[in-house]
């Protein structure tokens, strides 16, 4: 049976999986790598170290799979918006500037003045923000002029790794459309935007649809990884878009929520909704890995990290008990949590707010504490607060004309039945948990299969492997309770923000 590899390059670690053509996982391996903070607001990474760790993960996964069958193709799922200047051999000239880097406030002001926030969103689908690739390129031009002049190309992680594997600098339309330099309407690198920053488009990667075979892996690299024959290397996409494919988002009006360190919602659309409602809500719109579809993305960068902070700070007894019993500390923390709304409200802005405000100065808050408040009340309120944040964004999307009929859950949070039912009750839509919840690697492997001809297209690939495990539907009584609590929650951020700014 044909084998496929999905390689996911995340912000702090990578994972490689080997699948057969039915979507069954044969083996997997992962590696971690650091994020460097050389100055406040900076976030950088040694891209060559990431490449080394990716090779290690691939070698381990390939060895664990055995050599019963050859690998037909490899696809990539990658973190977005990073910038890597490279020389003519594809080697990094400096550390990658990551999406989470926030140094580019001055460059964003220049872009707003010279190109306009409305124009940039209407053409690229990306609101002005420090996460984008475009202001990072402008920062390099202004603050690293030697690198700007001498770099052969400026790549992101997908094209950087494809170049390492094949010698061709190729990027998916999906990832290119997250740079703020790609014109969604004209379907290509934007001459007007690149002219504004004086960058020749030949210094960027060649854009291909997701699922396109770029070339065979270098024979020497294939041997190093333990492969008998060089596989086809295939364009993949942004990790959240690959996760959306793995979760079966292949038609409009479906959405997926990925709950890990951050919490991200992706909504599939037939056409890009490039209206002012979404722009003012800082909601990005970009090309899906499924041809003909687009995605709107909302973000809460705290996400599951808030619950992890609570676990590590206040729940040592549960952590120790979980280690003794081989259980989940989160399950112990939330055991016997109330089914009705918690008596307290948590504003989960522990690292600022995500969309729609993108207020980096906002801070977390707990309201309603009494002597009767329990740790479980607070833990449940954290889940509620995170889900209320999602509802704020989904309500905004609906105002922008986006229809949402179903939400599919992936990531670590998809293992919590309590949280999934809570999402259904607060968001008012059915929430589906698929059998495979680690979907980004799966989506990359499916795109590898499309490129190798194992599947006719991405839609058929997803249909062949997506299997819903359980559906959580809104409970009418609890939904009404949460509707009332949500109205209270909406008043919390505006009320406490002026106080947070003074702390």
C-alpha positions in Angstrom: 0.0 0.0 0.0 1.3 3.5 -0.9 2.9 5.4 2.0 2.8 9.2 2.5 4.6 11.5 4.8 3.2 14.6 6.5 5.8 17.0 8.0 4.5 19.7 10.3 6.8 22.6 11.2 5.4 24.4 14.2 6.7 27.4 16.2 8.4 25.4 18.9 8.6 21.9 17.4 8.1 19.6 14.4 6.3 16.4 13.8 6.6 13.8 11.0 4.0 11.1 10.4 3.9 8.2 7.9 0.5 7.2 6.7 -0.9 4.7 4.3 -3.4 5.8 1.6 -6.4 5.0 3.9 -5.1 7.6 6.3 -4.0 5.1 8.9 -1.0 6.3 10.8 2.0 3.9 10.6 4.5 5.8 12.7 5.3 9.3 14.0 8.2 11.2 15.6 8.7 14.7 16.8 11.4 17.1 17.9 11.5 20.5 19.7 13.5 23.6 19.1 13.8 26.9 20.9 12.4 30.4 20.2 15.0 33.1 20.7 14.2 36.5 22.3 17.3 38.5 21.6 15.5 41.8 22.4 12.1 42.6 23.9 9.3 42.3 21.3 11.6 40.1 19.1 11.0 36.4 18.4 13.6 34.7 16.2 14.6 31.1 15.4 17.6 29.3 13.9 16.1 28.0 10.7 19.0 25.7 10.0 18.5 24.1 13.4 14.8 23.6 12.5 15.9 21.9 9.3 18.2 19.6 11.4 15.4 18.7 13.8 13.0 18.1 10.9 15.5 15.6 9.4 15.8 13.9 12.7 12.0 13.6 13.1 11.7 12.3 9.5 14.5 9.7 10.0 12.9 8.4 13.2 9.4 8.2 11.7 10.7 6.5 8.6 12.8 4.0 10.5 9.8 3.1 12.8 7.6 2.5 9.7 10.0 -0.1 8.3 10.7 -0.6 4.6 7.8 -2.8 3.6 6.6 -0.2 1.2 8.3 2.9 -0.4 7.1 6.4 0.3 5.5 8.1 -2.6 5.4 11.7 -1.5 6.0 14.2 1.3 3.9 17.2 2.1 4.5 20.1 4.5 2.4 22.0 7.0 4.2 25.0 8.4 3.9 27.9 10.8 3.0 31.1 9.0 4.6 34.5 8.4 8.2 33.8 9.3 10.9 35.4 7.1 14.2 33.7 6.3 16.7 35.5 4.0 18.8 32.9 2.2 21.9 32.8 0.0 22.1 31.2 -3.4 22.4 27.7 -1.9 19.3 28.1 0.2 21.2 28.6 3.5 19.8 31.1 6.0 21.7 34.4 6.3 20.2 35.3 9.7 17.7 33.8 12.1 14.1 33.6 10.9 11.8 36.5 12.2 8.8 34.6 13.5 5.1 35.5 13.2 4.9 36.2 16.9 7.6 38.9 16.6 6.2 42.4 17.3 9.0 44.7 16.4 7.4 46.1 13.2 5.1 48.9 14.6 7.0 51.6 12.7 6.9 49.6 9.5 3.2 49.0 9.8 2.7 52.8 10.2 4.7 53.3 7.0 2.6 50.7 5.1 -0.6 52.3 6.4 0.6 55.8 5.2 1.9 54.7 1.8 -0.5 51.9 0.8 -3.4 52.2 3.2 -4.9 49.7 5.6 -8.1 49.4 3.5 -6.2 48.8 0.3 -4.0 46.1 1.9 -6.9 44.2 3.3 -9.1 44.5 0.2 -6.3 43.1 -2.0 -4.4 40.7 0.4 -7.0 39.8 3.0 -4.5 40.6 5.8 -5.2 43.4 8.3 -2.2 45.5 9.2 -0.5 43.8 12.1 3.0 42.8 13.3 2.3 39.2 12.5 2.6 39.7 8.8 5.5 39.0 6.5 5.4 42.3 4.6 6.4 44.6 7.5 9.2 42.1 8.5 10.6 42.4 4.9 10.5 46.2 5.3 12.2 46.0 8.7 15.1 43.9 7.1 15.4 46.5 4.3 15.7 49.3 6.9 17.7 47.6 9.7 19.7 44.9 7.9 20.7 46.6 4.6 23.6 44.3 3.8 21.4 41.2 4.1 18.6 43.0 2.1 21.0 43.7 -0.7 22.8 40.4 -0.8 20.1 37.8 0.0 19.3 35.7 -3.0 15.7 35.1 -1.8 13.4 35.8 1.2 11.6 32.6 2.1 9.1 31.3 4.6 9.4 27.8 6.2 7.6 25.9 3.5 9.7 27.2 0.6 12.8 27.1 2.8 12.4 23.4 3.4 11.2 22.5 -0.1 14.3 24.3 -1.4 16.5 22.2 1.0 14.9 19.0 -0.2 14.7 19.6 -3.9 16.7 22.7 -4.9 13.5 24.5 -6.0 12.1 27.5 -4.1 8.4 26.8 -4.2 5.6 28.0 -1.9 1.9 27.1 -1.8 -0.7 29.7 -2.8 -2.1 29.1 0.7 1.0 30.2 2.6 1.9 33.0 0.1 -1.5 34.5 0.6 -0.7 35.0 4.3 2.3 37.3 3.7 0.3 40.5 2.9 2.3 40.7 -0.4 0.0 38.4 -2.4 -2.9 39.8 -4.3 -5.9 37.5 -3.7 -7.9 39.1 -6.5 -5.2 39.0 -9.2 -3.9 35.7 -7.8 -0.2 36.5 -7.6 2.5 38.5 -5.9 1.4 42.1 -5.9 3.5 44.4 -8.1 2.2 47.5 -6.4 3.0 46.2 -2.9 6.4 44.8 -3.9 7.3 48.0 -5.8 6.4 50.0 -2.7 9.1 48.2 -0.7 11.5 47.9 -3.7 11.5 44.1 -3.8 11.8 42.2 -7.0 9.3 39.3 -7.1 12.1 37.0 -8.4 13.5 37.2 -4.9 10.4 35.4 -3.6 9.5 31.8 -4.2 7.4 30.5 -7.1 3.8 30.1 -6.1 2.0 26.8 -6.8 -1.4 25.4 -5.7 -1.3 23.2 -2.6 -0.8 19.6 -3.6 1.5 20.3 -6.4 4.5 18.1 -6.9 7.6 20.3 -7.0 10.3 17.7 -7.6 12.0 14.6 -6.3 13.9 14.8 -3.1 17.7 14.9 -3.4 18.9 11.3 -3.6 21.6 11.9 -1.0 19.0 13.3 1.4 16.6 10.4 0.8 19.4 8.0 1.7 20.2 10.0 4.8 16.6 9.7 5.9 16.5 6.0 5.3 14.4 6.0 2.1 15.0 3.5 -0.7 13.8 5.9 -3.4 13.5 9.7 -3.4 9.8 10.7 -2.8 8.0 13.5 -4.6 8.0 16.7 -2.5 4.7 18.4 -2.6 3.4 21.9 -1.7 1.3 21.9 1.4 0.3 25.1 3.3 -0.2 27.0 6.4 -0.5 24.7 9.4 -4.0 25.9 10.3 -5.2 25.4 6.7 -3.7 21.9 6.6 -5.5 21.2 9.9 -8.7 22.4 8.3 -8.2 19.9 5.5 -7.5 17.1 7.9 -10.7 18.0 9.7 -12.7 17.8 6.4 -13.3 21.5 5.8 -13.8 21.1 2.0 -17.0 23.0 1.5 -18.3 26.5 2.6 -20.0 27.1 5.9 -17.9 24.5 7.8 -15.4 25.7 10.5 -12.8 24.1 12.7 -11.4 25.1 16.0 -7.8 24.1 16.8 -7.2 24.2 20.5 -3.6 23.9 21.6 -1.2 26.6 23.0 -3.3 29.0 21.0 -6.9 28.6 19.9 -7.7 29.3 16.3 -10.9 29.1 14.3 -10.8 28.6 10.5 -14.0 29.1 8.5 -14.3 27.9 4.9 -15.8 30.3 2.3 -16.5 30.1 -1.4 -15.2 33.6 -2.0 -13.0 35.9 0.1 -15.0 38.1 2.4 -12.9 41.3 2.2 -15.3 43.7 3.8 -14.7 46.4 6.5 -16.4 44.4 9.2 -13.7 41.7 9.1 -10.9 44.2 8.6 -11.8 46.2 11.7 -12.0 42.9 13.6 -8.4 42.0 12.5 -9.7 38.8 10.9 -7.4 37.5 8.2 -8.7 36.0 5.0 -6.5 33.8 2.8 -6.5 30.9 0.3 -7.4 27.5 1.5 -5.3 24.4 0.6 -8.5 23.3 -1.1 -8.7 24.9 -4.6 -11.5 27.4 -5.0 -12.0 27.9 -1.2 -10.9 30.6 1.2 -10.5 30.7 4.9 -11.2 33.4 7.5 -9.0 33.0 10.6 -9.7 34.2 14.2 -7.1 33.9 16.9 -6.7 33.8 20.7 -3.0 33.4 21.2 -3.5 32.4 24.9 -5.9 29.5 24.2 -5.0 26.3 26.1 -2.0 28.1 27.6 -4.3 29.8 30.1 -5.4 26.4 31.4 -1.8 25.1 31.5 -0.8 28.2 33.5 -3.6 27.5 36.0 -2.6 23.9 36.3 1.1 24.7 36.9 0.4 27.5 39.3 -2.4 26.3 41.4 -2.9 22.6 40.9 0.3 20.8 42.0 -1.8 18.2 44.0 -3.7 17.2 40.8 -0.4 17.1 38.8 1.2 14.7 41.2 -1.9 12.5 41.4 -2.1 12.4 37.7 1.6 11.3 37.5 0.9 8.5 40.0 -2.3 7.3 38.4 -1.3 7.8 34.7 -4.3 10.2 34.4 -4.8 13.6 32.9 -4.2 16.5 35.4 -6.8 18.5 33.4 -9.4 15.8 33.9 -8.8 15.8 37.7 -8.9 19.6 37.9 -12.2 19.7 36.1 -13.8 16.6 37.7 -17.3 17.4 39.0 -17.2 20.9 37.5 -20.6 22.5 37.4 -22.7 21.9 34.3 -24.2 25.4 34.6 -22.2 28.6 34.1 -19.5 29.1 36.7 -20.3 31.7 39.3 -17.1 33.7 38.3 -16.0 35.2 35.0 -12.5 34.9 33.7 -11.1 37.3 31.0 -8.4 35.1 29.5 -6.1 37.9 28.2 -3.0 36.6 29.9 -0.9 37.6 26.9 -3.1 40.3 25.6 -6.2 39.8 23.5 -6.5 38.1 20.2 -9.0 39.0 17.5 -11.0 41.1 17.2 -9.2 43.7 19.4 -5.5 42.6 19.2 -4.9 44.6 22.3 -1.4 43.6 23.5 -1.8 45.7 26.7 -4.9 43.9 27.9 -4.5 41.7 30.9 -6.4 38.8 32.4 -9.0 39.3 35.1 -11.2 37.2 37.5 -14.5 38.7 38.5 -17.1 37.5 41.1 -14.8 35.9 43.7 -16.3 35.1 47.0 -15.3 32.9 50.0 -17.4 30.2 48.4 -15.4 30.2 45.1 -13.7 26.9 44.4 -10.7 26.1 42.2 -13.1 24.1 40.0 -15.2 27.2 39.6 -12.2 29.1 38.3 -11.1 26.3 36.0 -14.5 26.0 34.5 -14.6 29.8 34.1 -11.3 29.7 32.2 -12.9 27.3 29.6 -16.0 29.6 29.5 -13.9 32.7 29.0 -11.9 31.2 26.2 -15.2 30.1 24.5 -16.8 33.5 25.0 -13.8 34.9 23.1 -14.6 32.6 20.3 -18.2 33.7 20.2 -17.2 37.4 20.0 -15.3 36.5 16.9 -18.0 34.2 15.4 -20.6 36.9 15.9 -18.4 39.3 14.1 -17.9 36.9 11.2 -21.7 36.5 11.0 -22.0 40.3 10.8 -19.6 40.2 7.9 -21.8 37.8 6.0 -20.0 34.5 6.9 -22.3 31.5 7.5 -21.3 28.9 10.1 -23.2 25.7 10.2 -20.8 23.3 12.0 -17.6 23.5 14.0 -15.1 20.6 14.0 -12.6 20.4 16.8 -8.9 19.4 16.5 -5.9 19.8 18.7 -5.4 18.9 22.4 -8.6 20.6 23.5 -10.6 18.2 21.3 -10.0 15.5 23.9 -12.1 17.2 26.5 -15.8 16.2 26.3 -16.6 19.0 28.8 -15.0 21.6 26.7 -16.6 20.4 23.5 -20.1 20.4 25.0 -19.3 23.9 26.4 -18.4 25.1 22.9 -21.7 23.8 21.5 -23.7 25.4 24.3 -22.0 28.8 24.1 -21.5 29.0 20.3 -24.9 27.6 19.4 -23.6 25.3 16.7 -23.0 21.5 16.6 -19.4 20.6 17.4 -17.9 17.5 15.8 -14.9 15.7 17.2 -13.1 13.7 14.4 -11.3 10.4 15.1 -8.0 12.1 14.2 -7.6 15.3 16.1 -3.9 16.0 15.3 -5.0 17.2 11.8 -2.2 19.4 10.5 0.2 16.5 9.8 -2.7 14.6 8.3 -3.6 17.4 6.0 0.0 17.7 4.8 0.1 14.0 4.1 -3.2 14.1 2.2 -1.8 16.9 0.0 1.3 14.7 -0.6 -1.1 12.1 -1.8 -2.8 14.6 -4.2 0.5 15.5 -5.6 1.5 11.9 -6.1 -1.8 11.0 -7.7 -3.0 8.7 -4.9 -6.1 10.9 -4.5 -7.7 12.8 -7.4 -8.0 16.0 -5.4 -8.0 17.4 -1.9 -11.8 17.0 -1.5 -11.6 13.3 -2.2 -8.5 12.9 -0.1 -10.2 14.4 3.0 -13.4 12.5 2.3 -11.4 9.2 2.3 -10.0 9.7 5.8 -12.3 12.0 7.8 -14.4 10.1 10.3 -16.5 11.9 12.9 -16.2 10.3 16.3 -18.9 12.2 18.2 -21.1 15.2 17.7 -22.0 17.6 20.5 -25.2 19.6 20.1 -26.3 22.7 22.0 -28.3 21.9 25.1 -31.3 24.4 24.9 -31.5 25.1 28.6 -27.7 25.6 29.1 -27.6 27.6 25.9 -30.1 30.1 27.3 -28.1 30.4 30.5 -24.9 31.0 28.6 -26.6 33.6 26.3 -27.3 35.6 29.4 -23.8 35.2 30.8 -22.3 36.1 27.4 -24.0 39.5 27.5 -22.3 40.1 30.9 -19.0 38.9 29.5 -19.1 41.3 26.6 -19.0 44.2 29.0 -15.9 42.9 30.9 -13.1 43.9 28.5 -14.2 47.5 27.9 -14.7 47.9 31.7 -11.4 46.5 32.9 -9.1 47.6 30.0 -8.5 51.1 31.4 -7.5 49.6 34.7 -5.2 47.0 33.1 -3.4 49.8 31.2 -2.4 51.3 34.6 -1.0 48.1 36.0 
